[in-house]
């Protein structure tokens, strides 16, 4: 495989995402999601990477990560999904790849994109028709953002800095027309 073009640096934000090979599910049951979240919490802590926003969906995922020290943020999905794929294959008596290639990583290089990406990630289960409102999907950190759950995969200082009015954030998620621009992200 050709070398990845992105350079991971301390203090930078990255949109990390991937999907199951051929669109196949990467989660079959609730415990799959919970196991992956435990792995994400452990590995992100060990790598000194902050989880800003995440959403796990049946056949793909989106993460917004901030690299806080020298360990590359790209190490997090490599370690998490290496372990997850092995466990998934054992559990479902399968072999081979779970994903359709390497994870994608995009540098988030401005505040407008950063804010939009948070909303995009939290809106994903609605966009894909899984639920009718983001607070109905338990496998994202949207509920933690708005104070409806006390999850630990969240950088509360980030949320307070970039979204000081969480009620406004919650309202914007209830009415997608309040967001500037499209829900689609460039190149993703």
BAFI-3210 file (N, C-alpha, C; in Angstrom, 3 decimals, decimal comma, padded with zeros to 6 digits):
// residues 188
n [1|2|3|4|5|6|7|8|9|10|11|12|13|14|15|16|17|18|19|20|21|22|23|24|25|26|27|28|29|30|31|32|33|34|35|36|37|38|39|40|41|42|43|44|45|46|47|48|49|50|51|52|53|54|55|56|57|58|59|60|61|62|63|64|65|66|67|68|69|70|71|72|73|74|75|76|77|78|79|80|81|82|83|84|85|86|87|88|89|90|91|92|93|94|95|96|97|98|99|100|101|102|103|104|105|106|107|108|109|110|111|112|113|114|115|116|117|118|119|120|121|122|123|124|125|126|127|128|129|130|131|132|133|134|135|136|137|138|139|140|141|142|143|144|145|146|147|148|149|150|151|152|153|154|155|156|157|158|159|160|161|162|163|164|165|166|167|168|169|170|171|172|173|174|175|176|177|178|179|180|181|182|183|184|185|186|187|188]
n.u [000,844|000,465|002,261|000,693|-000,579|-001,095|000,198|000,653|000,340|001,121|-001,386|-003,140|-006,292|-008,166|-010,229|-011,304|-012,210|-013,978|-015,304|-017,179|-015,956|-017,098|-019,409|-020,418|-021,741|-020,052|-020,600|-022,569|-024,120|-025,174|-023,142|-020,848|-020,482|-020,082|-017,754|-015,916|-015,937|-014,828|-012,242|-011,442|-011,414|-009,367|-007,084|-006,895|-006,316|-003,810|-002,313|-002,295|-004,277|-007,073|-010,532|-012,881|-015,364|-017,560|-019,079|-020,528|-021,680|-023,824|-022,373|-020,146|-017,894|-017,228|-014,818|-013,649|-010,601|-008,052|-004,654|-002,606|000,004|003,205|002,689|001,255|-002,007|-003,123|-002,347|-004,257|-006,737|-005,492|-004,567|-006,948|-008,769|-007,324|-007,267|-010,046|-010,997|-009,803|-011,091|-013,770|-013,748|-013,147|-015,395|-017,522|-016,780|-015,253|-013,037|-010,450|-010,442|-012,146|-012,698|-013,001|-010,398|-007,675|-008,121|-009,548|-008,153|-008,421|-007,076|-008,255|-008,473|-009,429|-011,529|-014,243|-014,743|-014,127|-016,170|-018,414|-017,897|-018,223|-021,005|-021,799|-020,817|-022,331|-024,868|-024,986|-026,354|-028,998|-028,970|-028,493|-030,841|-031,269|-032,176|-034,543|-033,733|-030,732|-030,295|-031,414|-029,663|-027,451|-024,729|-022,931|-021,224|-022,953|-025,051|-023,533|-022,302|-024,482|-025,159|-026,880|-025,983|-023,327|-020,769|-017,345|-015,784|-014,987|-013,998|-014,461|-013,577|-012,966|-015,551|-016,801|-015,261|-015,562|-018,287|-019,982|-022,655|-024,585|-027,268|-028,029|-026,542|-027,827|-030,397|-029,761|-029,195|-031,656|-032,933|-031,984|-031,838|-030,900|-028,194|-025,283|-024,523|-024,082|-024,929|-023,169|-019,713|-016,728|-015,094|-015,662]
n.v [-001,191|002,259|004,873|006,688|009,947|011,931|013,839|013,316|015,415|016,844|018,527|018,854|018,260|015,438|013,841|010,674|007,770|004,859|002,001|-001,094|-003,905|-004,016|-002,789|-004,286|-005,180|-004,002|-004,192|-006,335|-006,716|-005,213|-005,519|-005,599|-002,906|-001,768|-003,073|-002,108|000,627|000,521|-000,341|001,870|003,940|003,046|002,789|005,373|006,845|005,694|006,486|009,197|010,768|012,720|012,055|013,665|013,785|011,117|008,507|005,447|003,281|000,755|-000,248|001,390|003,975|007,127|009,300|012,067|013,140|014,434|014,904|014,847|014,589|013,244|010,682|009,370|010,221|008,478|006,009|005,171|004,215|002,072|000,353|-000,059|-001,169|-003,327|-005,057|-005,221|-006,399|-008,954|-009,987|-009,827|-011,567|-013,992|-014,217|-014,458|-016,589|-016,249|-015,318|-013,188|-009,875|-007,143|-004,604|-002,273|-001,647|000,590|002,817|006,078|009,313|012,658|015,856|018,328|021,502|024,063|026,243|026,480|024,206|022,328|022,744|022,169|019,508|018,186|018,362|016,985|014,385|013,677|013,769|011,657|009,039|009,783|010,806|008,460|007,124|005,534|006,340|008,854|011,123|012,563|012,094|009,650|007,672|005,565|005,114|007,172|010,158|012,213|012,452|012,784|015,197|016,994|016,801|014,786|012,342|010,826|010,196|009,129|009,423|012,018|015,343|017,672|020,307|021,097|021,078|023,118|025,288|025,484|025,194|026,848|027,300|024,905|024,322|025,678|024,179|021,702|022,440|023,103|020,604|019,445|020,685|020,539|022,492|024,762|024,727|026,100|025,748|022,534|019,225|017,457|016,608|017,978|015,846|013,565]
n.w [000,000|-000,735|000,948|003,569|003,052|004,911|007,639|010,984|013,776|016,958|018,806|016,728|015,018|013,873|011,509|011,565|009,899|008,657|006,885|006,857|004,980|001,722|002,570|004,623|007,889|010,819|013,367|015,246|017,472|020,580|022,526|020,947|020,169|022,694|023,561|021,666|022,339|024,913|024,232|022,657|024,562|026,315|024,590|023,451|025,745|026,479|024,272|024,465|023,202|022,537|022,550|020,786|019,356|018,512|016,571|016,245|013,859|012,348|010,041|009,727|010,993|012,635|013,905|015,767|016,579|018,740|018,644|021,330|022,223|021,249|020,185|017,345|016,239|014,446|015,341|017,109|015,749|014,409|016,473|017,984|016,088|015,145|017,374|017,790|015,389|015,509|017,810|016,971|014,761|016,063|017,749|015,901|014,408|012,021|009,303|008,019|006,539|008,053|007,364|004,606|003,544|004,525|007,330|006,917|007,140|007,879|008,100|010,240|009,679|010,257|012,241|011,494|009,925|011,916|013,850|012,262|011,621|014,094|014,436|012,106|012,628|014,918|013,812|012,078|012,576|012,170|009,602|008,192|008,553|010,794|013,283|014,390|015,669|016,995|019,752|020,225|019,551|021,051|020,635|020,191|021,219|021,604|023,532|025,829|025,275|025,425|028,060|028,915|029,611|031,432|030,139|029,562|027,334|026,165|025,694|027,785|028,154|025,551|024,405|025,912|025,126|022,284|021,900|023,717|024,359|024,970|024,803|022,517|020,698|020,969|020,065|017,423|016,455|016,460|014,448|011,399|009,461|010,634|010,546|009,026|005,585|003,948|005,190|004,318|004,054|002,703|000,493|002,053]
ca.u [000,000|001,260|002,359|-000,364|-000,150|-001,318|001,205|000,016|001,116|000,562|-002,236|-004,014|-007,523|-008,274|-011,447|-010,913|-013,411|-013,848|-016,529|-016,990|-015,659|-018,317|-020,562|-020,908|-021,762|-018,879|-021,189|-023,757|-024,928|-024,826|-021,862|-019,779|-020,288|-019,538|-016,382|-015,106|-015,799|-013,839|-010,937|-011,144|-011,062|-008,064|-006,015|-006,761|-005,607|-002,415|-001,653|-002,422|-005,139|-008,401|-011,709|-013,737|-016,699|-017,542|-020,334|-020,377|-022,891|-023,719|-021,355|-019,033|-017,692|-016,585|-014,211|-012,866|-009,565|-006,993|-003,377|-002,156|001,458|003,925|002,130|000,354|-003,433|-003,387|-002,075|-005,482|-007,548|-004,730|-004,583|-008,324|-009,426|-006,586|-007,822|-011,482|-011,194|-009,483|-012,173|-014,969|-013,596|-013,293|-016,790|-018,449|-016,174|-014,959|-011,643|-010,223|-010,589|-013,466|-012,848|-012,744|-009,138|-007,184|-008,971|-009,324|-007,805|-008,380|-006,717|-009,291|-007,529|-009,993|-012,594|-015,563|-014,783|-014,128|-017,529|-019,321|-017,619|-018,876|-022,433|-021,890|-020,623|-023,481|-026,079|-024,871|-027,397|-030,227|-028,706|-028,573|-032,170|-031,274|-033,025|-035,099|-033,096|-029,418|-030,303|-031,927|-028,585|-026,573|-023,339|-022,170|-021,105|-023,870|-025,735|-022,550|-022,133|-025,608|-025,352|-027,906|-025,288|-022,005|-019,734|-015,980|-015,109|-015,384|-013,141|-015,426|-012,992|-013,162|-016,964|-017,074|-014,565|-016,102|-019,752|-020,313|-024,101|-024,984|-028,678|-028,047|-026,055|-028,925|-031,444|-029,296|-029,275|-033,063|-033,388|-030,789|-031,808|-030,207|-026,758|-024,819|-023,969|-024,627|-024,502|-022,071|-018,370|-015,915|-014,248|-015,894]
ca.v [000,000|003,489|005,551|007,653|011,312|012,830|013,868|013,513|016,314|017,202|019,705|018,878|017,468|014,541|013,070|009,295|007,005|003,690|001,213|-002,526|-004,349|-004,204|-002,246|-005,259|-004,691|-004,183|-004,424|-007,192|-006,666|-004,115|-005,761|-005,216|-001,455|-001,488|-003,553|-001,164|001,864|000,269|-000,325|003,245|004,692|002,562|003,098|006,833|007,270|005,257|007,225|010,640|011,309|013,044|011,784|014,853|013,330|009,809|007,841|004,100|002,869|-000,678|-000,641|002,338|004,811|008,435|009,827|013,295|012,962|015,441|014,358|015,717|014,489|012,795|009,463|009,747|009,906|007,321|004,779|004,774|003,263|000,854|-000,539|-000,399|-002,064|-004,586|-005,881|-005,441|-007,347|-010,292|-010,409|-009,980|-012,797|-015,126|-014,294|-014,870|-017,698|-015,809|-014,983|-012,171|-008,459|-006,640|-003,268|-002,099|-000,924|001,351|003,907|007,389|010,353|014,001|016,934|019,356|022,618|025,370|026,171|026,273|022,777|021,619|022,818|021,457|018,081|017,688|018,177|015,929|013,094|013,399|013,657|010,491|008,010|010,335|010,886|007,109|006,574|004,566|006,956|010,117|012,234|012,088|011,628|008,281|006,732|005,509|004,824|008,378|010,902|013,352|012,552|013,324|016,606|017,831|016,612|013,791|011,134|011,173|009,355|009,599|009,634|013,384|016,411|018,706|021,636|021,386|021,400|024,432|026,310|025,621|025,184|027,273|027,251|023,556|024,336|026,072|023,010|020,725|022,947|022,998|019,200|019,105|021,310|020,571|023,687|025,837|024,647|026,692|024,805|021,193|018,226|016,709|017,138|017,888|014,675|012,508]
ca.w [000,000|-000,710|002,233|003,856|002,771|006,051|008,696|012,282|014,629|018,252|018,826|015,551|015,036|012,727|011,273|011,281|009,577|007,797|006,811|006,680|003,620|000,930|003,290|005,607|009,272|011,680|014,692|015,133|018,688|021,484|023,184|020,006|020,315|024,029|023,570|020,912|023,114|025,971|023,572|022,265|025,777|026,798|023,636|023,353|026,958|026,371|023,182|024,724|022,158|023,072|021,730|020,797|018,950|017,861|016,279|015,716|013,153|012,059|009,066|009,648|012,175|012,506|015,125|015,733|017,582|018,838|019,083|022,412|022,413|020,057|019,596|016,252|016,396|013,596|016,088|017,822|014,986|014,107|017,635|018,349|015,137|015,097|018,455|017,581|014,293|016,021|018,712|016,139|013,985|016,991|018,217|014,838|013,687|010,658|009,039|007,008|006,828|008,437|006,779|003,180|003,370|005,671|007,783|006,310|008,117|007,308|009,011|010,416|009,733|010,607|013,255|010,871|009,609|013,192|014,414|011,360|011,731|015,314|014,117|011,096|013,292|015,783|012,986|011,204|012,665|011,587|008,159|007,631|008,791|011,899|014,299|013,894|016,385|017,459|021,145|020,260|019,222|022,224|020,313|019,877|022,475|021,583|024,832|026,780|024,923|025,875|029,491|029,202|030,031|031,979|029,542|029,771|026,053|025,844|026,205|028,190|027,929|024,130|024,186|026,501|024,341|020,933|021,944|025,084|024,551|024,575|024,433|021,100|019,957|020,966|019,158|016,036|016,066|016,265|013,214|010,561|008,624|011,341|010,307|007,783|004,614|003,820|006,166|003,706|004,267|001,502|000,370|003,016]
c.u [000,880|001,208|001,245|000,184|-000,240|-000,176|000,478|000,927|000,366|-000,237|-003,222|-005,214|-007,607|-009,636|-010,988|-012,193|-013,076|-015,189|-016,190|-016,737|-016,968|-019,563|-021,121|-020,906|-020,438|-019,310|-022,445|-024,687|-024,392|-023,466|-020,689|-019,452|-019,597|-018,071|-015,479|-014,904|-014,825|-012,423|-010,518|-010,705|-009,658|-006,936|-005,818|-005,998|-004,120|-001,632|-001,673|-003,135|-006,505|-009,478|-012,623|-015,174|-016,543|-018,966|-019,994|-021,710|-022,748|-022,600|-020,214|-018,927|-017,068|-016,051|-013,602|-011,892|-008,619|-005,737|-002,787|-000,653|002,073|003,389|001,088|-001,083|-003,811|-003,093|-003,353|-006,339|-006,793|-004,821|-006,003|-008,891|-008,631|-007,135|-009,283|-011,722|-010,879|-010,603|-013,458|-014,897|-013,720|-014,756|-017,729|-017,864|-015,948|-013,491|-011,594|-010,507|-012,024|-013,751|-012,463|-011,485|-008,746|-008,181|-008,594|-009,033|-007,701|-008,030|-007,864|-008,532|-008,127|-011,203|-013,973|-015,740|-014,873|-015,528|-018,528|-019,142|-018,247|-020,348|-022,640|-021,785|-021,840|-024,777|-026,099|-025,960|-028,744|-030,095|-028,863|-029,892|-032,249|-032,188|-033,559|-034,514|-031,777|-029,405|-030,849|-030,833|-027,569|-025,083|-022,630|-022,023|-021,967|-024,566|-024,809|-022,350|-023,228|-025,952|-026,415|-027,314|-023,894|-020,925|-018,356|-015,187|-015,522|-014,377|-014,065|-014,884|-013,140|-014,600|-017,270|-016,413|-015,248|-017,625|-020,219|-021,813|-024,612|-026,466|-028,824|-027,561|-027,167|-030,036|-031,019|-029,363|-030,722|-033,586|-032,187|-030,727|-031,122|-028,702|-026,381|-024,269|-024,659|-024,179|-023,350|-020,752|-017,588|-015,039|-014,553|-017,316]
c.v [001,241|004,138|006,585|009,067|012,242|012,707|014,177|014,358|016,616|018,497|019,788|017,945|016,655|013,858|011,696|008,517|005,822|002,972|-000,255|-002,863|-004,615|-003,680|-003,181|-004,664|-004,947|-004,346|-005,263|-007,076|-005,570|-004,307|-005,444|-003,736|-001,147|-001,932|-002,566|000,138|001,698|000,280|001,102|004,066|004,326|003,023|004,610|007,370|006,918|006,065|008,737|011,345|011,548|012,692|012,993|014,465|011,951|009,380|006,496|003,703|001,414|-001,058|000,365|003,150|006,131|008,830|011,181|013,197|014,157|014,751|015,312|015,659|013,929|011,519|009,865|009,326|008,686|005,985|004,278|003,842|001,978|-000,140|-000,990|-001,429|-003,329|-005,549|-006,220|-006,496|-008,767|-010,818|-010,684|-011,298|-014,038|-015,315|-014,858|-015,938|-017,353|-015,500|-013,829|-010,767|-008,104|-005,333|-003,249|-001,294|-000,204|002,428|005,186|008,385|011,680|015,001|017,934|020,647|023,998|025,187|025,930|024,792|021,951|021,598|022,032|019,940|017,478|017,413|017,041|014,550|012,738|013,203|012,362|009,437|008,490|010,344|009,525|006,410|005,549|005,037|008,266|011,336|011,719|011,582|010,204|007,240|006,700|005,364|006,002|009,123|012,167|013,531|013,113|014,819|017,469|017,606|015,604|012,461|011,552|010,248|009,958|009,748|010,996|014,342|017,589|020,117|022,042|021,843|022,801|025,555|026,559|025,707|025,601|027,242|025,896|023,459|024,732|024,910|021,966|021,151|022,812|021,558|018,749|019,649|021,499|021,816|024,858|025,830|025,350|025,617|023,459|020,306|017,408|017,382|017,030|016,635|013,550|012,186]
c.w [000,000|000,666|002,369|003,689|003,976|007,062|009,998|013,163|015,920|018,142|017,665|015,742|013,747|012,699|010,790|011,002|008,684|007,788|006,613|005,226|002,881|001,602|004,340|007,015|009,977|013,139|014,477|016,335|019,603|022,141|022,264|020,141|021,650|024,138|022,821|021,673|024,280|025,393|023,215|023,466|026,257|025,874|023,506|024,563|026,868|025,333|023,392|023,562|022,777|022,063|021,880|020,474|018,331|017,568|015,649|015,101|012,732|011,081|008,892|010,939|011,769|013,873|014,812|016,897|017,579|019,366|020,107|022,677|021,137|019,430|018,566|016,535|015,556|014,264|016,758|016,969|014,633|015,267|017,976|017,382|014,859|016,142|018,216|016,499|014,748|016,907|017,930|015,365|014,867|017,380|017,163|013,925|012,211|010,532|008,055|007,491|007,206|007,704|005,310|002,929|004,643|006,065|007,037|007,421|007,385|008,402|009,052|010,688|009,955|011,520|012,659|010,551|010,892|013,801|013,578|011,503|012,986|015,053|013,124|011,754|014,141|015,000|012,177|011,371|012,128|010,070|007,485|007,955|009,910|013,021|013,714|014,595|016,965|018,895|021,289|019,998|020,363|021,905|019,650|021,203|022,470|022,937|025,910|026,534|025,526|027,352|029,866|029,661|030,494|031,433|029,732|028,476|025,513|026,453|026,537|027,990|026,466|023,877|024,720|025,708|022,999|020,881|023,332|025,384|024,067|024,237|022,963|020,230|019,850|020,018|017,695|015,552|015,864|014,942|012,307|009,685|009,314|011,090|009,011|006,864|004,660|004,970|005,602|003,980|002,967|001,531|001,331|003,128]
res [x|x|x|x|x|x|x|x|x|x|x|x|x|x|x|x|x|x|x|x|x|x|x|x|x|x|x|x|x|x|x|x|x|x|x|x|x|x|x|x|x|x|x|x|x|x|x|x|x|x|x|x|x|x|x|x|x|x|x|x|x|x|x|x|x|x|x|x|x|x|x|x|x|x|x|x|x|x|x|x|x|x|x|x|x|x|x|x|x|x|x|x|x|x|x|x|x|x|x|x|x|x|x|x|x|x|x|x|x|x|x|x|x|x|x|x|x|x|x|x|x|x|x|x|x|x|x|x|x|x|x|x|x|x|x|x|x|x|x|x|x|x|x|x|x|x|x|x|x|x|x|x|x|x|x|x|x|x|x|x|x|x|x|x|x|x|x|x|x|x|x|x|x|x|x|x|x|x|x|x|x|x|x|x|x|x|x|x]
***
